Amino acid sequence: MKSHSFFNLRSAMSIALSLVLMLALIPTGFAEEGSTAAQTPQKPFPQQMAYTKGTIKPNHVTQNQMNKEVVLLYKEWKKKYVKANPYDAGQYYVWYNDGGWNDDAVTVSEAHGYGMLITAIMAGVDPDAKKLFDGMYRYFRAHPSQLNPDLMAWQQADRDGAIIDVNGADSAIDGDMDIAYSLLLADKQWGSAGAINYRAEGIKVINAIMDNEVHPEDYHLQLGDWVKNSDSEPSFKPSTRPSDFMLQHMKEYGKATGDARWDKVLNTTYGIMKDVHANYSPGTGLLPDFLYKDAADGKYKPVNEFKWKTESGHFLESEFDGAYNYNSCRTPWRITTDYLLTGDKRAYDQLSVLNKFVQDKHDSPDQIWSGYSLDGKTKLSEWDGGLDFTAPLMVSAMIDSANQEWLNDLWDYHTDAVNPTAVEWRYYYGNSIRLLSMIVVSGNWWSPTGIAATDISGHWAENDIITSLSEGIVSGFPNGAFKPDSAVKRAELAVMTASALKLSGEGAPLPFNDNEAIVPWAKQSVGRLVQADLLKGWVKEDFLPSAEVTRSEAAVLLAAALKLPLEEQATSTGFSDDASIPDSAKPSIKALGTAGVNWFKVQDAPFQPNASLTRAEAVTILRSLSVK
């Protein structure tokens, strides 16, 4: 009986702890899943996020001008590349063959991933975004990899009255990673209570990536699910591609699934980048298209460091596989995005070297080469100023104010007035990379899980916050902030408490004088708390939905949720400011202290009963309970 009772207490404490943390993590305007509001965009463009402190945006144009430019480019991109499946009206795909280089192929999973990212982000400004996204999801599901149906077959062609998989019905990891991220975006954009459970489908894809496209011992990203079963010569199992190094994606995956292996993949990837930069591009910051793990010393090296027994003599695509070419041109965008949203500085030095190298070598964006040897001395193409090479450098320039003039020049170079997508010699690849890069540069890229936390460096609770984020116990805000010292409002608390306790039903009628002031998205949750009898002691005649929750109120709610036995009248809590603690809160505070919650243990220190509960304090309470 004792063991059983202790289990119930620990279970209740765990649930209550989650609600205490969650109460502080939900932004105002939250809409419950399944509500009418959740079927409309909850994160409509523009979001205009604040990235990591010290980063920059173009400062010679207004935020509104940047938003308008992104919308204009989106409309042109959509008109040119988003196509309805002529054989299935419910499906859409992204056409990628405007260059005519791919025979009768119409799309690849890379392009499809781009399309799903873009439509999820542009919801709100485009009333058809959800229809397009859902149609792209259905197309993705209609073309599964034959090796794992939760991944996408990499290429399709229009043949004999049908769109069919061609050149092997297996996957490429970059498309799969973007598709997974886009489904997490869709969950936050429209909710998952409709015809498609975006979150559940996204988690399926994430798990399939881990099981089929990540090296099971070395934890590096592989090229696709075909590598796992490949016995070809050369073996592709030790290889990885830096353009797939979507570092922020990995953090989102770990948060969404709770799978700690994503931390291993992330750490491995950052380690690979650091070693390659130090050994092969210390003066340029460039990364090669492909890397290979040398069995002799366990180091990842550009593939041109090896000799390949292939018909062409090349590793996979061309003689430039070991150089900064048409794959790795995307790395400044992919790598920098993690720093912008999460403040992770592990690639900062490399990106700084890259920014300086490009600015020192070229006077203007139109001079940027379309391909470099890793030492920056050899030009790989006769073309200069290609959008695929110039646009990602906009993103990397954002890391430091020293790059402000260069960033402004890059922004101008990529605006519609200079390089319109309607010009036929501008192709899918550059146009898509440009649009995605400009979404980031304009501040409109956001985190679907809230894993980003750019404002906690040096905070007294930094370690607890980082640990809780990595464990998936808490979330930051989609704009990259955690807001550790912000207070929580009663309406927010009500929604999260009801959700954490899994309260259901319509809820009791609201008995408050200010019922009309309670925002619609919180009313049912408030009613459920009333029905569960959890609001006594800190809510009286008025609910006061915008009021900040005090420490005393939090104690009353937490003790009630834990169903702790309370003294009818606690004479003293033991805190130095006991006289200022409301009598109604003292039994709850004493009960929590007796239960072992550090913040409420008897101590000769002030409790500050009327101070607002902060997010950082909530995290600390959670950490103290989690080790009990």
C-alpha positions in Angstrom: 0.0 0.0 0.0 2.8 2.4 0.8 4.5 1.8 -2.5 1.2 2.2 -4.4 0.4 5.5 -2.5 3.9 6.8 -3.3 3.4 6.0 -6.9 0.2 8.0 -7.0 1.8 11.0 -5.4 4.8 10.9 -7.7 2.5 10.5 -10.8 0.3 13.4 -9.6 3.4 15.5 -8.9 4.7 14.8 -12.4 1.5 15.9 -14.0 1.3 19.0 -11.8 4.9 19.9 -12.5 4.2 19.7 -16.2 1.3 22.1 -15.8 3.3 24.5 -13.8 5.9 24.7 -16.5 3.5 24.6 -19.3 1.5 27.5 -17.8 4.5 29.7 -18.3 5.2 28.6 -21.9 2.1 29.4 -23.9 1.9 32.7 -25.7 -1.2 34.8 -25.5 -3.6 34.0 -28.3 -3.3 30.2 -28.0 -6.2 28.2 -29.6 -7.1 24.8 -28.4 -6.8 21.9 -30.8 -9.9 21.1 -32.7 -11.4 24.6 -32.2 -12.6 26.6 -35.1 -9.7 29.0 -34.5 -7.2 26.1 -34.9 -8.4 25.5 -38.4 -7.3 29.0 -39.5 -3.6 30.0 -39.5 -2.3 30.4 -36.0 1.1 31.6 -37.2 0.1 33.7 -40.3 2.7 35.4 -42.3 4.4 37.7 -41.4 5.8 36.6 -38.1 8.7 39.1 -38.0 10.7 37.1 -35.4 13.4 38.4 -33.1 16.5 36.2 -33.7 19.5 35.7 -31.4 20.8 38.9 -29.7 23.4 40.6 -31.9 22.1 39.3 -35.2 21.0 41.7 -37.9 18.5 42.2 -40.7 18.8 44.5 -43.7 18.5 48.0 -42.2 18.0 50.1 -45.4 14.5 48.8 -45.9 11.6 48.6 -43.5 10.2 45.4 -42.1 7.0 46.0 -44.2 9.1 46.3 -47.4 10.9 43.1 -46.6 7.5 41.3 -46.0 6.1 42.6 -49.3 9.1 41.5 -51.2 8.9 38.0 -49.8 5.1 37.9 -50.7 5.8 39.0 -54.2 8.5 36.4 -54.7 6.2 33.8 -53.2 3.4 34.6 -55.6 5.8 34.3 -58.6 7.4 31.1 -57.3 3.9 29.6 -56.7 2.7 30.6 -60.2 5.7 29.0 -61.8 6.4 25.9 -59.8 3.4 24.7 -57.9 1.5 22.3 -60.1 -1.7 20.2 -59.6 -1.3 16.6 -60.4 -3.2 16.3 -63.7 -4.3 12.8 -62.8 -5.4 13.5 -59.2 -7.1 16.8 -58.4 -6.3 16.4 -54.7 -2.5 16.4 -55.1 0.1 19.1 -55.7 3.8 19.0 -56.4 6.7 21.4 -57.1 7.9 21.3 -60.7 11.6 21.4 -60.8 12.6 20.8 -64.5 12.4 24.3 -66.0 16.1 23.9 -67.0 15.2 20.8 -69.0 18.1 18.8 -67.6 16.2 15.9 -66.2 14.5 14.3 -69.2 10.8 13.8 -68.4 11.1 14.1 -64.6 8.7 16.6 -63.0 9.9 16.7 -59.4 12.1 15.3 -56.6 11.7 15.0 -52.9 14.1 17.9 -52.4 11.7 20.2 -54.3 8.7 18.7 -52.5 10.2 19.5 -49.1 10.8 23.1 -50.2 7.2 23.4 -51.3 5.8 22.1 -48.0 8.1 24.4 -46.0 7.1 27.4 -48.0 3.3 26.8 -48.1 3.2 26.2 -44.3 5.1 29.4 -43.6 3.1 31.6 -46.1 -0.3 30.6 -44.6 -2.3 33.7 -43.9 -1.1 35.7 -46.8 -2.2 32.9 -49.1 -5.7 31.7 -48.4 -4.9 28.5 -50.4 -1.9 27.6 -48.4 -3.6 24.8 -46.4 -5.1 23.3 -49.5 -1.8 23.3 -51.3 0.0 21.9 -48.2 -2.5 19.1 -47.8 -2.3 18.3 -51.5 1.5 18.2 -51.2 1.1 15.9 -48.2 -1.1 13.6 -50.2 1.4 13.6 -53.1 4.1 12.7 -50.7 2.1 9.8 -49.3 1.3 8.6 -52.8 5.0 8.2 -53.6 6.5 6.4 -50.6 10.0 4.9 -50.7 9.9 1.2 -51.3 12.3 0.8 -48.4 10.3 2.7 -45.8 6.8 4.0 -46.6 7.2 7.0 -44.2 9.9 8.4 -46.4 9.5 9.8 -50.0 10.6 8.2 -53.2 13.1 10.8 -54.5 12.1 11.4 -58.1 8.9 11.2 -60.3 8.1 11.6 -64.0 5.0 12.0 -66.1 4.7 8.9 -68.3 1.9 7.2 -70.1 -0.9 9.1 -68.3 0.5 8.8 -64.8 3.1 10.3 -62.5 5.3 7.5 -61.5 8.5 7.0 -59.4 11.6 6.7 -61.6 15.3 6.0 -61.1 14.8 4.0 -58.0 11.9 4.3 -55.6 14.1 5.1 -52.6 14.7 8.2 -50.6 17.0 11.2 -50.4 17.4 12.6 -46.8 17.2 16.3 -47.6 13.6 16.1 -48.9 12.6 13.8 -46.0 14.1 16.2 -43.4 12.2 19.2 -44.8 9.0 17.3 -45.1 9.2 16.3 -41.4 9.9 19.9 -40.4 7.0 21.1 -42.5 4.6 18.8 -40.8 5.6 20.1 -37.4 5.0 23.6 -38.8 1.6 22.6 -40.1 0.7 21.2 -36.6 1.4 24.7 -35.1 -0.2 26.5 -38.1 -3.5 24.6 -38.4 -3.6 22.1 -35.5 -3.7 18.4 -35.9 -7.4 17.7 -35.2 -8.5 17.8 -38.8 -8.3 15.2 -41.6 -4.5 15.1 -41.3 -2.8 14.6 -38.0 0.2 16.7 -39.0 2.1 16.1 -35.7 1.7 12.4 -35.8 2.6 12.2 -39.4 5.7 14.4 -38.8 6.8 12.1 -36.0 6.5 9.1 -38.3 8.8 10.7 -40.8 11.3 11.8 -38.1 11.4 8.3 -36.7 11.9 6.8 -40.2 14.8 9.3 -40.8 16.5 8.1 -37.6 16.0 4.4 -38.3 16.8 4.5 -42.1 18.9 7.6 -42.9 21.2 8.0 -39.8 24.3 5.8 -39.4 23.4 3.5 -36.5 26.8 3.7 -34.8 28.5 6.9 -36.0 25.3 9.0 -35.9 26.1 10.9 -39.1 23.4 11.7 -41.6 23.5 9.4 -44.6 22.4 10.2 -48.2 19.1 8.3 -48.2 17.5 5.1 -47.0 19.1 3.1 -49.9 22.5 3.5 -48.2 21.5 1.2 -45.3 21.1 -1.8 -47.6 23.8 -0.9 -50.1 26.7 -3.2 -50.8 28.1 -1.1 -53.7 31.7 -0.2 -54.3 32.4 2.4 -53.1 30.4 1.9 -50.0 28.3 5.0 -49.3 27.7 4.1 -45.6 30.7 6.3 -44.3 29.6 9.3 -46.4 27.6 12.4 -45.5 26.6 15.6 -47.3 27.0 19.0 -45.6 24.0 20.5 -47.4 21.9 18.1 -45.3 23.3 19.6 -42.1 19.9 21.0 -41.0 21.0 21.6 -37.4 17.9 23.4 -36.1 15.7 20.7 -37.7 17.5 18.1 -35.6 16.8 20.0 -32.4 13.1 20.3 -33.4 13.0 16.5 -34.1 14.5 15.7 -30.6 11.9 18.0 -29.0 9.0 16.6 -30.9 9.9 12.9 -30.3 11.8 12.9 -27.1 14.4 10.8 -28.9 17.8 11.6 -27.3 19.6 10.1 -30.3 19.0 13.4 -32.1 21.4 15.0 -29.6 24.0 12.5 -30.8 23.4 13.3 -34.4 23.6 17.1 -33.7 26.8 16.8 -31.7 28.4 14.5 -34.4 27.4 17.0 -37.1 28.8 20.0 -35.4 32.0 18.0 -34.7 32.4 17.1 -38.4 32.0 20.7 -39.4 34.6 21.9 -36.9 37.2 19.4 -38.0 36.7 19.9 -41.8 36.8 23.7 -41.4 40.0 23.5 -39.3 41.8 21.0 -41.6 40.6 21.9 -45.1 39.1 25.4 -45.2 40.6 27.5 -42.3 40.8 30.6 -44.5 37.4 30.2 -46.3 34.9 28.4 -44.1 33.7 26.5 -47.1 32.4 22.9 -46.8 32.5 20.3 -49.6 29.6 18.7 -51.4 30.4 15.3 -49.9 32.4 14.0 -47.0 33.7 10.5 -46.3 34.8 8.9 -43.0 38.4 7.6 -43.3 38.5 4.2 -41.8 42.2 4.7 -41.0 41.8 7.6 -38.6 38.1 8.0 -38.1 38.1 11.5 -39.6 35.6 12.9 -42.1 37.3 14.2 -45.1 36.4 15.8 -48.5 35.9 12.9 -51.0 38.6 14.2 -53.2 41.1 13.1 -50.5 40.5 9.5 -51.7 40.7 7.6 -55.0 37.5 6.1 -56.2 37.2 2.9 -58.2 34.3 4.1 -60.3 33.9 4.3 -64.0 34.1 8.1 -63.9 36.8 8.2 -61.2 34.5 10.5 -59.1 32.7 9.7 -55.9 29.1 10.3 -57.0 28.2 13.3 -59.1 31.2 15.0 -60.6 34.9 15.9 -60.3 33.7 18.7 -57.9 32.3 16.3 -55.3 35.0 17.4 -52.8 34.6 21.1 -53.5 32.1 23.8 -52.5 29.6 23.3 -55.4 25.9 23.0 -56.2 25.1 20.9 -53.1 27.0 22.8 -50.4 26.0 26.2 -51.8 23.1 25.8 -49.4 25.2 25.3 -46.2 25.4 29.0 -45.2 21.5 29.0 -45.1 21.1 25.7 -43.4 23.9 26.1 -40.8 23.3 29.8 -39.9 19.5 29.2 -39.2 20.4 27.3 -36.1 22.4 30.1 -34.7 19.7 32.7 -35.5 17.0 30.8 -33.7 18.8 29.0 -30.9 22.0 31.0 -30.4 24.2 27.9 -30.7 27.7 29.3 -31.4 29.5 26.1 -32.4 29.6 27.2 -36.1 30.0 30.9 -35.4 33.7 31.1 -36.1 33.4 29.1 -39.3 30.6 31.4 -40.6 32.6 34.4 -39.6 35.5 33.2 -41.7 33.1 32.4 -44.6 31.6 35.9 -44.5 35.0 37.6 -44.5 36.4 35.4 -47.3 33.5 36.2 -49.6 33.5 39.9 -48.9 37.3 40.2 -49.3 37.2 38.3 -52.6 34.3 40.0 -54.2 33.2 43.7 -54.4 29.5 42.9 -55.1 27.1 40.0 -55.1 27.0 39.6 -58.8 30.7 38.7 -58.7 30.2 35.7 -56.4 31.4 32.5 -58.1 29.2 29.5 -58.6 31.5 27.1 -57.0 34.9 27.2 -55.2 37.7 24.9 -54.3 37.9 24.7 -50.5 40.9 27.0 -50.4 38.9 29.5 -52.4 41.4 29.8 -55.2 39.8 27.8 -58.0 36.7 28.8 -59.8 34.4 25.9 -60.7 32.0 27.5 -63.2 32.0 30.2 -65.7 28.8 31.6 -64.2 28.9 34.4 -61.6 26.1 35.7 -59.3 23.9 32.6 -59.4 21.0 32.9 -56.9 21.7 29.4 -55.5 25.2 30.6 -54.4 24.4 34.2 -53.5 21.1 33.8 -51.6 22.4 31.6 -48.7 25.2 34.1 -48.1 22.4 36.6 -47.1 21.6 34.3 -44.2 25.2 33.9 -43.0 25.8 37.6 -43.2 23.1 38.1 -40.5 25.4 36.8 -37.7 27.3 40.1 -37.1 26.7 43.8 -37.5 30.1 44.1 -39.2 28.3 42.6 -42.3 25.5 45.2 -42.4 26.5 46.9 -45.7 27.2 43.5 -47.3 23.8 42.1 -46.1 22.1 45.2 -47.5 23.8 44.7 -50.9 22.8 41.0 -50.9 19.2 41.9 -50.1 19.0 44.3 -52.9 20.6 41.8 -55.3 17.8 39.3 -54.6 14.8 41.6 -54.8 12.3 41.1 -57.6 13.4 44.4 -59.2 16.9 43.0 -59.8 16.3 39.3 -60.4 12.6 38.6 -61.1 11.6 34.9 -61.1 9.6 35.5 -64.2 12.9 35.7 -66.2 13.1 32.3 -67.8 16.8 31.7 -67.3 16.3 31.9 -63.6 15.6 28.3 -62.6 13.8 26.3 -59.9 16.9 25.7 -57.8 18.0 29.3 -57.4 14.5 30.7 -57.2 13.5 28.2 -54.4 16.7 28.8 -52.4 16.3 32.5 -52.8 12.7 32.5 -51.5 13.6 30.3 -48.5 16.7 32.5 -47.7 14.6 35.7 -47.9 12.0 34.2 -45.6 14.8 33.7 -43.0 16.4 37.1 -43.6 13.1 38.9 -43.3 12.6 37.4 -39.9 9.8 35.0 -40.9 11.4 31.6 -40.2 10.1 30.2 -36.9 10.4 27.2 -34.6 7.5 24.8 -34.6 8.3 23.2 -31.2 9.7 26.3 -29.4 13.0 24.6 -28.9 14.8 27.9 -29.6 16.0 29.8 -26.6 18.2 32.7 -27.5 17.8 34.9 -24.4 19.0 32.6 -21.6 22.8 33.0 -21.9 24.1 33.9 -18.5 20.7 33.6 -16.8 20.8 32.1 -13.3 18.6 29.3 -14.4 20.4 28.7 -17.8 21.5 25.1 -17.0 18.0 24.1 -15.7 16.4 25.7 -18.8 18.8 24.0 -21.2 18.3 20.6 -19.6 14.5 20.9 -19.5 14.5 22.0 -23.2 16.6 19.1 -24.2 14.5 16.7 -22.3 11.4 18.0 -23.9 9.9 19.1 -20.6 9.5 22.7 -21.5 9.4 24.8 -24.7 10.6 28.2 -25.7 8.6 30.5 -28.0 8.7 30.1 -31.8 10.6 33.3 -32.3 13.6 32.0 -30.5 13.0 33.5 -27.1 12.4 31.7 -23.8 11.5 34.8 -21.9 12.8 33.4 -18.6 11.7 36.4 -16.5 8.3 36.9 -18.0 5.2 36.3 -15.8 2.3 34.0 -16.8 -1.3 35.3 -17.2 -4.3 33.6 -15.6 -6.0 32.8 -19.0 -2.8 31.1 -20.2 -2.5 29.2 -16.9 -6.1 28.0 -17.2 -5.6 26.5 -20.7 -2.4 24.7 -19.8 -3.7 23.4 -16.5 -6.8 21.9 -18.1 -4.6 20.4 -20.9 -2.0 19.0 -18.5 -4.6 17.4 -16.3 -6.4 16.1 -19.4 -9.7 17.6 -18.2 -12.5 16.9 -20.7 -16.1 17.8 -21.2 -17.8 21.1 -21.8 -16.9 22.4 -18.3 -19.1 24.1 -15.7 -20.8 27.4 -16.4 -18.5 30.3 -15.7 -19.5 32.0 -12.4 -17.4 35.1 -12.7 -18.4 38.7 -13.0 -16.0 39.3 -15.9 -16.9 36.2 -18.0 -17.0 38.4 -21.1 -13.4 39.5 -20.6 -12.2 35.9 -20.8 -10.8 35.3 -24.3 -12.7 32.7 -26.3 -9.8 30.3 -26.6 -9.6 30.0 -22.7 -13.3 29.8 -21.8 -13.7 26.1 -22.0 -10.5 25.4 -20.1 -11.6 27.8 -17.3 -15.0 26.0 -17.2 -13.2 22.6 -16.8 -11.1 24.0 -14.0 -14.3 25.2 -12.3 -15.8 21.8 -12.8 -12.8 20.1 -11.3 -12.9 22.5 -8.3 -9.3 23.7 -8.8 -9.9 27.4 -8.7 -10.9 27.9 -5.1 -8.5 29.9 -3.0 -7.1 32.2 -5.7 -10.0 33.1 -8.0 -13.0 34.8 -6.5 -15.7 36.9 -8.0 -13.6 38.0 -11.0 -11.4 35.7 -13.0 -9.1 38.6 -14.2 -7.7 36.7 -17.3 -4.9 39.1 -18.0 -3.7 39.2 -14.4 -0.3 37.7 -13.6 -0.2 34.7 -11.4 1.4 35.2 -8.0 3.6 32.7 -6.2 0.9 32.3 -3.6 -1.7 31.5 -6.2 0.6 29.1 -7.9 1.1 27.3 -4.6 -2.6 26.9 -4.1 -3.2 25.5 -7.6 -0.2 23.2 -7.4 -1.3 21.7 -4.0 -4.8 21.3 -5.3 -3.6 19.5 -8.4 -1.4 17.2 -6.3 -4.4 16.6 -4.1 -2.1 17.1 -1.0 -3.7 17.0 2.4 -3.9 20.5 3.9 -4.0 21.8 7.4 -7.3 23.6 8.1 -5.3 26.6 9.4 -1.5 26.8 9.1 -0.2 29.2 11.7 3.2 29.7 10.1 5.1 28.7 7.0 8.6 29.4 8.4 9.5 32.0 5.7 10.8 35.3 6.9 8.0 37.2 5.3 5.3 34.8 6.7 3.2 37.8 7.9 2.7 38.9 4.3 1.6 35.5 3.0 -2.2 35.3 2.7 -3.7 32.9 5.3 -5.5 31.1 2.4 -2.1 30.2 0.8 -0.2 29.0 3.9 -1.7 25.5 4.1 -0.7 24.9 0.5 2.8 26.3 0.9 3.3 24.1 4.0 2.0 21.0 2.3 4.3 21.5 -0.7 7.2 22.0 1.6 6.4 18.8 3.4 6.1 17.0 0.0 9.7 18.0 -0.6 9.3 20.8 -3.2 12.4 22.9 -2.6 10.8 26.3 -3.3 8.3 25.6 -0.5 10.5 24.1 2.1 10.7 25.9 5.5 13.5 28.4 5.4 14.5 31.7 7.0 14.1 33.6 3.7 11.4 35.6 2.0 8.8 33.8 0.0 7.6 36.9 -1.8 4.0 35.7 -2.0 2.8 38.6 -4.2 5.6 38.4 -6.7 4.6 37.0 -10.1 5.8 33.5 -10.9 8.4 33.6 -13.7 9.2 31.0 -16.3 12.7 30.5 -14.9 11.3 29.9 -11.4 8.8 27.4 -12.9 11.7 25.5 -14.5 13.6 25.4 -11.3 10.6 24.0 -9.5 10.3 21.4 -12.2 13.9 20.4 -11.9 13.7 20.1 -8.1 10.7 17.8 -8.4 12.2 15.7 -11.2 15.0 14.5 -9.0 12.8 13.6 -6.0 
